[in-house]
Amino acid sequence: MVCEKFTGKFDDYKNIRKQKKLFGTFGFRGIVETPYLNTGTNEGISAEKAKRAGGALAAYLGEGKTIAIGKDPRISSPMLEEALVEGIIEHGCNALTLGIITPNTLSLEVGRQADAGVMITASHNPPEYNGIKCLSKRGMGFSPEEDLALEKIYFGEVKKTAKKGKKLTDRSAGERYRAHIVQYVKKLFPAKPLKIVVDGGGGSASTVTPETLESLGHKVVRFNCKYDGMFRERNPEPTDANLEKLKKLVISENADMGVAHDGDGDRTAFVDENGKFIQGDFSASIIADHVLQQCKDKKKIIAVTIAFSNIIEYVAGTLGAEVIYTPVGEPYLAQAKLLCGAQVGLEEHGSVLLEWSREGPMLAGVMAGILAKEGMTLSELVASYPKYYQIKDARTLPAGTDTEAILDRLEQEIPQDFERFSDMDGVRVDYTDGWFLVRASGTEPKVRVFSEGKTEARAQRLNKVAMEGLERAML
């Protein structure tokens, strides 16, 4: 089955990406500008931008609607929240502030008590960054079409309404989210106490994940689990290189696994009992596999980004499921769930959409449940799947580079012995024993290069083919 409702939009999505002036892959972000710091470019984010975004969203929704707001602990988040609330209220909508929460908490609350949502976060970016992500009534990221419609209002004349909205506050969202996770995990998986080290990253999930795991009966060792808007302990992105202390703690504590999050808690990384980092594609695929094993739907559909490992084809084969590839970004996975009925959506860095947005703390409870169900260690569980080798590279581009033109030329600069070629989002080239992807970053002035092979040597070879082709395309 080909989901033409979704795949038929790919050309439109590409055109929309070219038209956008504000929104990137998901929302917009940049270095925070203040009276004391101005980047001198249009790439930063300021209170003025946040206020205008709030006004534009209120105008888009219409007078009298309610917009729920969540934020991560960055030191700039309160300033941006205040400006956002002001913009919303001045344009006739109510602003419901929920405090420091994870994006999935916001997603659930929008569905419960609001008409849209805004998450103030720069996710895994360094502390000097912040950003804004908009959620629709379903709790899913705005579609590309909605982004474009909102941009037109943002860059136009946004008039204040005669009747102002109200500022509302609810500080119980986190508690409801923890209860939601516990109910979900207990329904699917048996309870078996594990010892788990949690590195909250100093971000939004720093309290939610430990408390949820404890409610599920696990013994938790907390590390870096206090809000820290400067992320002093480590870079907020939970990559292998950034989790050295967590890996050592898992070993010294004789723990069953380690869990780490980013700044807003929508990325979840795992470390096995031997202190080994688990590649995000693999942890996401394992979770999807075990969740879908218990899914009662006759037709199982998995949505993954174009940057995802081929391990998903193996998992889909064992489940009898279909794989739908999407452009990179959470909103595209949400669209695939909406339009195609996909039960899960997976991103290459390990994020999983079980409902309408990226799960964070939920994944820690689910992975612990899978280990209990299978009676395996995490390293044994990973070893039960085929191994693939990946290289993730990047090339910083000179200012003013026409990235689209370079990617258009790339096809002519690589060997033509490939099996499949896709320009859905960047350029992905598949061979019988691996693939590579070259695409423009949605958050930085870079081209990202992913390569994967069934052997390490093949992954290295494909990385070389991609990088050399990129160099020639740039001439």
DRENDO-1510 file (C-alpha; in Angstrom, 1 decimal, always signed):
<recs>
REC; n; res; u; v; w
REC; 1; MET; +0.0; +0.0; +0.0 .
REC; 2; VAL; +1.3; +3.4; -0.9 .
REC; 3; CYS; -0.2; +6.2; +1.1 .
REC; 4; GLU; -0.9; +8.7; -1.7 .
REC; 5; LYS; -2.6; +11.1; +0.7 .
REC; 6; PHE; +0.8; +11.7; +2.2 .
REC; 7; THR; +3.4; +10.8; -0.5 .
REC; 8; GLY; +1.5; +12.9; -3.0 .
REC; 9; LYS; +2.4; +16.0; -0.9 .
REC; 10; PHE; +6.2; +15.6; -1.1 .
REC; 11; ASP; +6.6; +18.0; -4.0 .
REC; 12; ASP; +4.4; +20.5; -2.2 .
REC; 13; TYR; +6.4; +20.1; +1.0 .
REC; 14; LYS; +9.6; +20.8; -1.0 .
REC; 15; ASN; +8.1; +24.0; -2.4 .
REC; 16; ILE; +6.9; +25.1; +1.0 .
REC; 17; ARG; +10.4; +24.6; +2.5 .
REC; 18; LYS; +11.7; +26.9; -0.1 .
REC; 19; GLN; +9.1; +29.6; +0.6 .
REC; 20; LYS; +9.5; +29.6; +4.4 .
REC; 21; LYS; +11.2; +32.6; +5.9 .
REC; 22; LEU; +10.8; +31.9; +9.6 .
REC; 23; PHE; +10.0; +28.2; +10.3 .
REC; 24; GLY; +12.5; +25.5; +9.9 .
REC; 25; THR; +12.1; +21.7; +10.2 .
REC; 26; PHE; +10.0; +22.3; +13.4 .
REC; 27; GLY; +9.3; +25.8; +14.6 .
REC; 28; PHE; +12.1; +28.4; +14.6 .
REC; 29; ARG; +15.1; +28.9; +16.9 .
REC; 30; GLY; +18.2; +31.0; +17.2 .
REC; 31; ILE; +20.6; +32.7; +19.6 .
REC; 32; VAL; +18.7; +34.7; +22.1 .
REC; 33; GLU; +18.9; +38.5; +21.5 .
REC; 34; THR; +18.7; +41.0; +24.4 .
REC; 35; PRO; +19.4; +44.7; +24.7 .
REC; 36; TYR; +23.0; +43.6; +25.6 .
REC; 37; LEU; +23.3; +41.0; +22.8 .
REC; 38; ASN; +22.3; +41.5; +19.2 .
REC; 39; THR; +23.5; +39.1; +16.5 .
REC; 40; GLY; +23.0; +41.7; +13.8 .
REC; 41; THR; +21.2; +39.2; +11.7 .
REC; 42; ASN; +17.6; +37.9; +11.3 .
REC; 43; GLU; +18.7; +34.5; +12.6 .
REC; 44; GLY; +18.3; +35.2; +16.3 .
REC; 45; ILE; +15.3; +35.1; +18.6 .
REC; 46; SER; +14.1; +37.9; +20.8 .
REC; 47; ALA; +11.2; +39.0; +23.0 .
REC; 48; GLU; +9.9; +41.0; +20.1 .
REC; 49; LYS; +9.8; +37.9; +17.8 .
REC; 50; ALA; +8.1; +35.9; +20.5 .
REC; 51; LYS; +5.5; +38.6; +21.1 .
REC; 52; ARG; +4.8; +38.8; +17.3 .
REC; 53; ALA; +4.6; +35.0; +17.1 .
REC; 54; GLY; +2.1; +35.0; +19.9 .
REC; 55; GLY; +0.0; +37.7; +18.1 .
REC; 56; ALA; +0.2; +35.9; +14.8 .
REC; 57; LEU; -0.9; +32.6; +16.3 .
REC; 58; ALA; -3.8; +34.3; +18.1 .
REC; 59; ALA; -4.9; +36.0; +14.9 .
REC; 60; TYR; -4.6; +32.6; +13.0 .
REC; 61; LEU; -6.8; +30.8; +15.6 .
REC; 62; GLY; -9.4; +33.6; +16.1 .
REC; 63; GLU; -10.6; +35.6; +19.1 .
REC; 64; GLY; -11.5; +33.7; +22.3 .
REC; 65; LYS; -9.3; +30.6; +21.8 .
REC; 66; THR; -6.9; +29.2; +24.3 .
REC; 67; ILE; -3.2; +28.6; +23.7 .
REC; 68; ALA; -1.3; +26.4; +26.1 .
REC; 69; ILE; +2.4; +27.2; +26.7 .
REC; 70; GLY; +5.2; +25.0; +28.0 .
REC; 71; LYS; +8.9; +25.9; +28.3 .
REC; 72; ASP; +12.3; +24.3; +29.0 .
REC; 73; PRO; +14.5; +25.5; +31.8 .
REC; 74; ARG; +16.8; +27.8; +29.7 .
REC; 75; ILE; +17.4; +31.1; +31.4 .
REC; 76; SER; +15.9; +32.9; +28.5 .
REC; 77; SER; +12.6; +31.0; +28.6 .
REC; 78; PRO; +10.8; +33.2; +31.1 .
REC; 79; MET; +11.5; +36.3; +29.1 .
REC; 80; LEU; +10.2; +34.7; +25.9 .
REC; 81; GLU; +7.2; +33.3; +27.7 .
REC; 82; GLU; +6.3; +36.7; +29.1 .
REC; 83; ALA; +6.5; +38.3; +25.6 .
REC; 84; LEU; +4.6; +35.4; +24.0 .
REC; 85; VAL; +1.8; +35.7; +26.6 .
REC; 86; GLU; +1.6; +39.4; +25.9 .
REC; 87; GLY; +1.2; +38.9; +22.2 .
REC; 88; ILE; -1.5; +36.3; +22.6 .
REC; 89; ILE; -3.5; +38.3; +25.1 .
REC; 90; GLU; -3.3; +41.5; +23.1 .
REC; 91; HIS; -4.8; +39.7; +20.1 .
REC; 92; GLY; -7.8; +38.3; +21.8 .
REC; 93; CYS; -6.8; +34.8; +23.0 .
REC; 94; ASN; -6.2; +33.2; +26.4 .
REC; 95; ALA; -2.7; +32.1; +27.3 .
REC; 96; LEU; -2.5; +29.1; +29.5 .
REC; 97; THR; +1.0; +28.7; +31.1 .
REC; 98; LEU; +2.0; +25.2; +32.2 .
REC; 99; GLY; +5.5; +25.9; +33.5 .
REC; 100; ILE; +8.6; +23.8; +32.8 .
REC; 101; ILE; +7.3; +20.6; +31.0 .
REC; 102; THR; +8.3; +18.2; +28.3 .
REC; 103; PRO; +6.8; +18.7; +24.8 .
REC; 104; ASN; +4.7; +15.5; +25.1 .
REC; 105; THR; +3.2; +16.9; +28.3 .
REC; 106; LEU; +2.2; +20.0; +26.3 .
REC; 107; SER; +0.8; +17.8; +23.5 .
REC; 108; LEU; -1.5; +16.0; +25.9 .
REC; 109; GLU; -2.6; +19.2; +27.6 .
REC; 110; VAL; -3.5; +20.9; +24.3 .
REC; 111; GLY; -5.7; +18.0; +23.5 .
REC; 112; ARG; -7.3; +18.2; +26.9 .
REC; 113; GLN; -7.8; +21.9; +27.4 .
REC; 114; ALA; -6.6; +24.2; +24.7 .
REC; 115; ASP; -7.0; +25.0; +21.0 .
REC; 116; ALA; -3.2; +25.1; +20.2 .
REC; 117; GLY; +0.1; +25.0; +22.0 .
REC; 118; VAL; +3.5; +26.7; +22.0 .
REC; 119; MET; +6.6; +25.1; +23.3 .
REC; 120; ILE; +9.5; +27.5; +24.2 .
REC; 121; THR; +12.6; +25.5; +23.7 .
REC; 122; ALA; +15.7; +25.0; +21.5 .
REC; 123; SER; +15.6; +21.3; +22.3 .
REC; 124; HIS; +19.2; +19.9; +22.1 .
REC; 125; ASN; +20.9; +23.2; +21.1 .
REC; 126; PRO; +23.4; +24.9; +23.4 .
REC; 127; PRO; +22.1; +27.2; +26.2 .
REC; 128; GLU; +22.5; +30.5; +24.3 .
REC; 129; TYR; +19.8; +29.3; +21.9 .
REC; 130; ASN; +16.0; +29.2; +22.3 .
REC; 131; GLY; +13.0; +28.7; +20.1 .
REC; 132; ILE; +9.3; +28.3; +19.5 .
REC; 133; LYS; +7.3; +25.3; +18.3 .
REC; 134; CYS; +3.6; +25.5; +17.5 .
REC; 135; LEU; +1.2; +22.6; +18.1 .
REC; 136; SER; -2.3; +22.2; +16.6 .
REC; 137; LYS; -5.4; +21.2; +18.5 .
REC; 138; ARG; -4.5; +17.5; +18.2 .
REC; 139; GLY; -1.3; +18.2; +20.0 .
REC; 140; MET; +0.8; +17.6; +16.9 .
REC; 141; GLY; +3.3; +20.0; +15.3 .
REC; 142; PHE; +1.9; +22.4; +12.7 .
REC; 143; SER; +1.8; +21.0; +9.2 .
REC; 144; PRO; +4.0; +22.7; +6.5 .
REC; 145; GLU; +0.8; +24.3; +5.2 .
REC; 146; GLU; -0.1; +25.6; +8.6 .
REC; 147; ASP; +3.5; +27.0; +9.0 .
REC; 148; LEU; +3.2; +28.9; +5.8 .
REC; 149; ALA; -0.2; +30.3; +6.7 .
REC; 150; LEU; +1.1; +31.4; +10.1 .
REC; 151; GLU; +4.1; +33.0; +8.5 .
REC; 152; LYS; +2.0; +35.1; +6.2 .
REC; 153; ILE; +0.2; +36.6; +9.2 .
REC; 154; TYR; +3.5; +37.0; +11.1 .
REC; 155; PHE; +5.1; +39.0; +8.3 .
REC; 156; GLY; +1.9; +41.0; +7.6 .
REC; 157; GLU; +0.0; +43.5; +9.7 .
REC; 158; VAL; -1.2; +41.9; +12.9 .
REC; 159; LYS; -3.9; +44.1; +14.4 .
REC; 160; LYS; -4.7; +44.1; +18.1 .
REC; 161; THR; -8.3; +43.1; +19.1 .
REC; 162; ALA; -10.7; +45.3; +21.1 .
REC; 163; LYS; -11.2; +42.5; +23.6 .
REC; 164; LYS; -8.1; +41.2; +25.3 .
REC; 165; GLY; -7.6; +37.6; +26.4 .
REC; 166; LYS; -6.7; +36.3; +29.8 .
REC; 167; LYS; -3.6; +34.8; +31.3 .
REC; 168; LEU; -4.3; +31.4; +32.9 .
REC; 169; THR; -2.0; +29.1; +34.9 .
REC; 170; ASP; -2.0; +25.3; +35.6 .
REC; 171; ARG; +0.9; +23.7; +37.4 .
REC; 172; SER; -0.5; +20.1; +37.4 .
REC; 173; ALA; +0.3; +19.1; +33.9 .
REC; 174; GLY; +3.5; +17.3; +34.9 .
REC; 175; GLU; +1.6; +15.2; +37.5 .
REC; 176; ARG; -1.0; +14.2; +34.9 .
REC; 177; TYR; +1.7; +13.2; +32.4 .
REC; 178; ARG; +3.5; +11.0; +34.9 .
REC; 179; ALA; +0.2; +9.2; +35.6 .
REC; 180; HIS; -0.3; +8.8; +31.9 .
REC; 181; ILE; +3.0; +7.1; +31.4 .
REC; 182; VAL; +2.5; +4.7; +34.3 .
REC; 183; GLN; -0.9; +3.7; +33.0 .
REC; 184; TYR; +0.5; +3.1; +29.5 .
REC; 185; VAL; +3.5; +1.1; +30.5 .
REC; 186; LYS; +1.7; -1.1; +33.0 .
REC; 187; LYS; -0.9; -1.9; +30.4 .
REC; 188; LEU; +1.7; -3.3; +28.0 .
REC; 189; PHE; +4.5; -4.7; +30.0 .
REC; 190; PRO; +5.1; -6.7; +33.2 .
REC; 191; ALA; +6.6; -5.1; +36.3 .
REC; 192; LYS; +10.1; -6.1; +37.2 .
REC; 193; PRO; +12.2; -3.7; +39.3 .
REC; 194; LEU; +15.4; -2.6; +37.6 .
REC; 195; LYS; +18.2; -0.3; +38.7 .
REC; 196; ILE; +18.4; +2.7; +36.3 .
REC; 197; VAL; +20.7; +5.7; +36.1 .
REC; 198; VAL; +18.9; +8.8; +34.8 .
REC; 199; ASP; +20.8; +11.7; +33.4 .
REC; 200; GLY; +18.1; +14.4; +33.0 .
REC; 201; GLY; +20.4; +16.7; +31.1 .
REC; 202; GLY; +19.4; +19.6; +33.4 .
REC; 203; GLY; +16.3; +19.8; +31.2 .
REC; 204; SER; +12.6; +19.5; +31.3 .
REC; 205; ALA; +12.6; +15.7; +32.0 .
REC; 206; SER; +15.0; +16.0; +35.0 .
REC; 207; THR; +12.2; +15.3; +37.5 .
REC; 208; VAL; +9.6; +13.5; +35.4 .
REC; 209; THR; +11.7; +10.6; +34.3 .
REC; 210; PRO; +13.1; +9.6; +37.7 .
REC; 211; GLU; +9.7; +10.0; +39.4 .
REC; 212; THR; +7.9; +8.0; +36.7 .
REC; 213; LEU; +10.4; +5.2; +36.9 .
REC; 214; GLU; +10.1; +5.1; +40.7 .
REC; 215; SER; +6.3; +4.9; +40.4 .
REC; 216; LEU; +6.8; +1.9; +38.1 .
REC; 217; GLY; +8.8; +0.2; +40.9 .
REC; 218; HIS; +12.4; +0.8; +39.6 .
REC; 219; LYS; +15.4; +1.9; +41.7 .
REC; 220; VAL; +16.7; +5.2; +40.2 .
REC; 221; VAL; +20.1; +6.8; +40.6 .
REC; 222; ARG; +19.7; +10.5; +39.7 .
REC; 223; PHE; +22.5; +12.4; +37.9 .
REC; 224; ASN; +22.2; +15.9; +36.4 .
REC; 225; CYS; +18.5; +15.8; +37.4 .
REC; 226; LYS; +18.1; +19.4; +38.6 .
REC; 227; TYR; +16.9; +22.1; +36.2 .
REC; 228; ASP; +19.9; +24.0; +34.8 .
REC; 229; GLY; +19.2; +26.6; +32.2 .
REC; 230; MET; +22.9; +26.8; +31.4 .
REC; 231; PHE; +23.4; +23.0; +31.0 .
REC; 232; ARG; +26.7; +23.2; +33.0 .
REC; 233; GLU; +27.1; +19.5; +33.4 .
REC; 234; ARG; +27.2; +18.7; +29.7 .
REC; 235; ASN; +26.0; +19.7; +26.2 .
REC; 236; PRO; +22.2; +19.1; +26.1 .
REC; 237; GLU; +22.4; +16.8; +23.1 .
REC; 238; PRO; +22.5; +13.2; +24.5 .
REC; 239; THR; +25.1; +11.9; +22.0 .
REC; 240; ASP; +27.6; +9.1; +22.7 .
REC; 241; ALA; +30.4; +11.7; +23.2 .
REC; 242; ASN; +28.4; +13.7; +25.7 .
REC; 243; LEU; +27.4; +10.9; +28.0 .
REC; 244; GLU; +30.8; +9.7; +29.3 .
REC; 245; LYS; +29.8; +10.4; +33.0 .
REC; 246; LEU; +26.5; +8.5; +32.5 .
REC; 247; LYS; +28.3; +5.5; +31.0 .
REC; 248; LYS; +30.8; +5.3; +33.9 .
REC; 249; LEU; +27.9; +5.7; +36.5 .
REC; 250; VAL; +26.0; +2.8; +35.0 .
REC; 251; ILE; +29.0; +0.6; +35.4 .
REC; 252; SER; +30.0; +1.8; +38.9 .
REC; 253; GLU; +26.4; +1.5; +40.1 .
REC; 254; ASN; +26.0; -2.0; +38.6 .
REC; 255; ALA; +22.8; -0.6; +36.9 .
REC; 256; ASP; +20.7; -2.4; +34.4 .
REC; 257; MET; +20.7; +0.6; +32.0 .
REC; 258; GLY; +21.2; +4.4; +31.7 .
REC; 259; VAL; +18.8; +6.9; +30.3 .
REC; 260; ALA; +19.6; +10.5; +29.1 .
REC; 261; HIS; +17.6; +13.4; +27.8 .
REC; 262; ASP; +18.2; +16.7; +26.0 .
REC; 263; GLY; +17.1; +20.2; +27.1 .
REC; 264; ASP; +13.3; +19.8; +26.7 .
REC; 265; GLY; +13.2; +16.0; +27.2 .
REC; 266; ASP; +12.0; +15.0; +23.8 .
REC; 267; ARG; +15.1; +13.0; +23.0 .
REC; 268; THR; +15.9; +9.9; +24.9 .
REC; 269; ALA; +19.2; +8.0; +24.7 .
REC; 270; PHE; +20.1; +4.7; +26.2 .
REC; 271; VAL; +23.2; +3.1; +27.7 .
REC; 272; ASP; +23.4; -0.6; +28.3 .
REC; 273; GLU; +24.5; -2.4; +31.5 .
REC; 274; ASN; +28.1; -2.4; +30.2 .
REC; 275; GLY; +28.2; +1.4; +29.7 .
REC; 276; LYS; +27.8; +1.2; +25.9 .
REC; 277; PHE; +25.8; +3.8; +24.1 .
REC; 278; ILE; +22.9; +2.5; +22.0 .
REC; 279; GLN; +22.4; +4.0; +18.6 .
REC; 280; GLY; +19.2; +6.0; +18.4 .
REC; 281; ASP; +17.8; +4.2; +15.3 .
REC; 282; PHE; +18.2; +0.9; +17.2 .
REC; 283; SER; +16.6; +1.9; +20.5 .
REC; 284; ALA; +13.7; +3.4; +18.5 .
REC; 285; SER; +13.3; +0.3; +16.4 .
REC; 286; ILE; +13.3; -2.0; +19.4 .
REC; 287; ILE; +10.6; +0.1; +21.1 .
REC; 288; ALA; +8.5; +0.1; +17.9 .
REC; 289; ASP; +9.0; -3.6; +17.5 .
REC; 290; HIS; +7.7; -4.5; +21.0 .
REC; 291; VAL; +4.9; -1.9; +21.0 .
REC; 292; LEU; +3.6; -3.1; +17.6 .
REC; 293; GLN; +3.9; -6.8; +18.7 .
REC; 294; GLN; +1.0; -6.0; +21.0 .
REC; 295; CYS; -0.9; -3.8; +18.6 .
REC; 296; LYS; -4.2; -5.3; +17.6 .
REC; 297; ASP; -4.5; -3.5; +14.3 .
REC; 298; LYS; -4.4; -5.8; +11.3 .
REC; 299; LYS; -2.4; -3.4; +9.2 .
REC; 300; LYS; +0.8; -2.2; +10.9 .
REC; 301; ILE; +2.5; +0.9; +9.6 .
REC; 302; ILE; +5.8; +2.4; +10.7 .
REC; 303; ALA; +6.7; +6.0; +9.7 .
REC; 304; VAL; +10.4; +6.8; +9.7 .
REC; 305; THR; +12.4; +9.8; +8.5 .
REC; 306; ILE; +14.5; +9.5; +5.4 .
REC; 307; ALA; +17.6; +9.5; +7.6 .
REC; 308; PHE; +16.6; +6.2; +9.4 .
REC; 309; SER; +18.7; +3.0; +9.6 .
REC; 310; ASN; +17.8; +0.0; +7.5 .
REC; 311; ILE; +17.2; -1.9; +10.7 .
REC; 312; ILE; +13.6; -0.7; +10.4 .
REC; 313; GLU; +13.2; -2.8; +7.2 .
REC; 314; TYR; +14.2; -5.9; +9.2 .
REC; 315; VAL; +11.8; -5.0; +12.1 .
REC; 316; ALA; +9.0; -4.4; +9.6 .
REC; 317; GLY; +9.6; -7.7; +7.9 .
REC; 318; THR; +9.3; -9.6; +11.2 .
REC; 319; LEU; +6.1; -7.8; +12.0 .
REC; 320; GLY; +4.6; -7.9; +8.5 .
REC; 321; ALA; +4.4; -4.1; +8.6 .
REC; 322; GLU; +4.8; -1.4; +6.0 .
REC; 323; VAL; +7.4; +1.3; +6.3 .
REC; 324; ILE; +6.6; +4.9; +5.1 .
REC; 325; TYR; +9.5; +7.3; +4.7 .
REC; 326; THR; +9.1; +10.9; +5.5 .
REC; 327; PRO; +11.1; +14.1; +5.2 .
REC; 328; VAL; +13.2; +14.8; +8.4 .
REC; 329; GLY; +11.2; +16.4; +11.2 .
REC; 330; GLU; +8.5; +15.5; +13.8 .
REC; 331; PRO; +5.7; +17.3; +12.0 .
REC; 332; TYR; +6.1; +15.1; +8.9 .
REC; 333; LEU; +5.9; +11.9; +11.1 .
REC; 334; ALA; +2.8; +13.3; +12.7 .
REC; 335; GLN; +1.3; +13.9; +9.2 .
REC; 336; ALA; +2.1; +10.2; +8.3 .
REC; 337; LYS; +0.3; +9.1; +11.4 .
REC; 338; LEU; -2.7; +11.3; +10.6 .
REC; 339; LEU; -3.0; +10.6; +6.9 .
REC; 340; CYS; -1.7; +7.0; +6.7 .
REC; 341; GLY; -2.7; +5.6; +10.0 .
REC; 342; ALA; +0.9; +4.8; +11.1 .
REC; 343; GLN; +0.9; +3.5; +14.7 .
REC; 344; VAL; +4.4; +4.8; +15.4 .
REC; 345; GLY; +6.8; +7.4; +14.0 .
REC; 346; LEU; +10.5; +7.1; +14.5 .
REC; 347; GLU; +13.4; +9.6; +14.1 .
REC; 348; GLU; +17.1; +8.7; +13.5 .
REC; 349; HIS; +18.3; +10.1; +16.8 .
REC; 350; GLY; +16.0; +7.8; +18.8 .
REC; 351; SER; +12.8; +9.8; +19.2 .
REC; 352; VAL; +9.5; +7.9; +19.0 .
REC; 353; LEU; +6.0; +9.2; +18.4 .
REC; 354; LEU; +3.5; +6.8; +20.0 .
REC; 355; GLU; +0.8; +9.5; +20.0 .
REC; 356; TRP; +1.2; +12.9; +18.3 .
REC; 357; SER; +4.5; +14.1; +19.5 .
REC; 358; ARG; +8.0; +12.9; +20.5 .
REC; 359; GLU; +8.0; +10.8; +23.7 .
REC; 360; GLY; +10.7; +11.4; +26.2 .
REC; 361; PRO; +10.2; +10.0; +29.8 .
REC; 362; MET; +7.7; +7.5; +28.3 .
REC; 363; LEU; +10.5; +5.7; +26.4 .
REC; 364; ALA; +12.5; +5.0; +29.6 .
REC; 365; GLY; +9.5; +3.2; +31.1 .
REC; 366; VAL; +8.8; +1.3; +27.9 .
REC; 367; MET; +12.4; +0.1; +27.5 .
REC; 368; ALA; +12.4; -1.1; +31.1 .
REC; 369; GLY; +9.2; -2.9; +30.4 .
REC; 370; ILE; +10.6; -4.6; +27.3 .
REC; 371; LEU; +13.6; -5.9; +29.3 .
REC; 372; ALA; +11.2; -7.3; +31.9 .
REC; 373; LYS; +9.1; -8.9; +29.3 .
REC; 374; GLU; +12.0; -10.5; +27.4 .
REC; 375; GLY; +14.1; -11.4; +30.5 .
REC; 376; MET; +17.2; -10.0; +28.8 .
REC; 377; THR; +19.8; -7.4; +29.5 .
REC; 378; LEU; +19.9; -4.4; +27.3 .
REC; 379; SER; +23.1; -5.6; +25.6 .
REC; 380; GLU; +21.5; -9.0; +24.9 .
REC; 381; LEU; +18.4; -7.3; +23.5 .
REC; 382; VAL; +20.4; -5.2; +21.1 .
REC; 383; ALA; +22.5; -8.2; +20.0 .
REC; 384; SER; +19.3; -10.1; +19.0 .
REC; 385; TYR; +18.9; -7.6; +16.1 .
REC; 386; PRO; +21.1; -7.4; +13.0 .
REC; 387; LYS; +24.0; -5.0; +13.2 .
REC; 388; TYR; +24.4; -2.0; +10.9 .
REC; 389; TYR; +27.3; +0.5; +10.8 .
REC; 390; GLN; +26.7; +4.2; +10.5 .
REC; 391; ILE; +28.8; +7.4; +10.0 .
REC; 392; LYS; +27.3; +10.8; +10.7 .
REC; 393; ASP; +29.2; +13.6; +9.2 .
REC; 394; ALA; +28.6; +17.3; +8.3 .
REC; 395; ARG; +30.0; +20.1; +6.1 .
REC; 396; THR; +29.7; +23.7; +7.1 .
REC; 397; LEU; +28.7; +25.9; +4.1 .
REC; 398; PRO; +30.1; +29.3; +3.2 .
REC; 399; ALA; +27.6; +32.2; +3.7 .
REC; 400; GLY; +25.2; +32.6; +0.8 .
REC; 401; THR; +25.6; +29.1; -0.5 .
REC; 402; ASP; +22.7; +27.9; -2.7 .
REC; 403; THR; +22.2; +24.6; -1.0 .
REC; 404; GLU; +19.4; +23.5; -3.2 .
REC; 405; ALA; +21.5; +24.0; -6.3 .
REC; 406; ILE; +24.3; +21.9; -4.8 .
REC; 407; LEU; +21.9; +19.0; -4.0 .
REC; 408; ASP; +20.4; +19.2; -7.4 .
REC; 409; ARG; +23.9; +18.7; -8.9 .
REC; 410; LEU; +24.8; +15.9; -6.5 .
REC; 411; GLU; +23.0; +13.2; -8.4 .
REC; 412; GLN; +25.3; +13.8; -11.4 .
REC; 413; GLU; +28.4; +13.7; -9.2 .
REC; 414; ILE; +28.0; +10.2; -7.7 .
REC; 415; PRO; +28.3; +6.7; -9.2 .
REC; 416; GLN; +25.1; +5.6; -11.0 .
REC; 417; ASP; +25.1; +2.0; -9.7 .
REC; 418; PHE; +22.5; +2.7; -7.0 .
REC; 419; GLU; +19.2; +0.8; -6.6 .
REC; 420; ARG; +17.1; +3.8; -5.4 .
REC; 421; PHE; +17.4; +7.5; -5.4 .
REC; 422; SER; +15.1; +9.9; -3.5 .
REC; 423; ASP; +15.1; +13.7; -3.3 .
REC; 424; MET; +12.2; +13.9; -0.9 .
REC; 425; ASP; +14.4; +15.7; +1.6 .
REC; 426; GLY; +18.0; +16.2; +0.4 .
REC; 427; VAL; +19.4; +13.3; -1.5 .
REC; 428; ARG; +19.2; +9.7; -0.3 .
REC; 429; VAL; +20.9; +7.0; -2.4 .
REC; 430; ASP; +20.4; +3.3; -1.7 .
REC; 431; TYR; +22.6; +0.4; -2.7 .
REC; 432; THR; +22.1; -3.3; -2.1 .
REC; 433; ASP; +24.4; -3.1; +1.0 .
REC; 434; GLY; +23.9; +0.4; +2.3 .
REC; 435; TRP; +22.9; +4.0; +1.7 .
REC; 436; PHE; +23.9; +7.6; +2.2 .
REC; 437; LEU; +21.9; +10.8; +2.7 .
REC; 438; VAL; +23.0; +14.4; +2.1 .
REC; 439; ARG; +20.6; +17.1; +3.3 .
REC; 440; ALA; +20.6; +20.6; +4.5 .
REC; 441; SER; +20.4; +21.0; +8.3 .
REC; 442; GLY; +17.1; +22.6; +9.5 .
REC; 443; THR; +18.8; +24.3; +12.4 .
REC; 444; GLU; +22.4; +25.2; +11.4 .
REC; 445; PRO; +24.3; +26.4; +8.2 .
REC; 446; LYS; +25.4; +22.9; +7.4 .
REC; 447; VAL; +24.9; +20.0; +5.1 .
REC; 448; ARG; +24.6; +16.7; +7.0 .
REC; 449; VAL; +25.9; +13.5; +5.6 .
REC; 450; PHE; +24.7; +10.1; +6.8 .
REC; 451; SER; +26.0; +6.8; +5.6 .
REC; 452; GLU; +25.3; +3.2; +6.6 .
REC; 453; GLY; +26.5; -0.2; +5.6 .
REC; 454; LYS; +26.4; -3.8; +6.6 .
REC; 455; THR; +30.1; -3.5; +7.4 .
REC; 456; GLU; +32.1; -0.7; +8.8 .
REC; 457; ALA; +34.2; -0.6; +5.7 .
REC; 458; ARG; +31.1; -0.2; +3.5 .
REC; 459; ALA; +29.8; +2.7; +5.6 .
REC; 460; GLN; +33.2; +4.4; +5.4 .
REC; 461; ARG; +33.2; +3.9; +1.6 .
REC; 462; LEU; +29.7; +5.3; +1.2 .
REC; 463; ASN; +30.6; +8.3; +3.4 .
REC; 464; LYS; +33.6; +8.9; +1.1 .
REC; 465; VAL; +31.4; +8.7; -2.0 .
REC; 466; ALA; +28.9; +11.2; -0.6 .
REC; 467; MET; +31.6; +13.7; +0.6 .
REC; 468; GLU; +33.5; +13.5; -2.6 .
REC; 469; GLY; +30.3; +14.0; -4.7 .
REC; 470; LEU; +29.4; +16.9; -2.4 .
REC; 471; GLU; +32.8; +18.6; -3.0 .
REC; 472; ARG; +32.4; +18.3; -6.8 .
REC; 473; ALA; +28.8; +19.6; -6.6 .
REC; 474; MET; +30.0; +22.6; -4.8 .
REC; 475; LEU; +32.5; +23.6; -7.5 .
</recs>
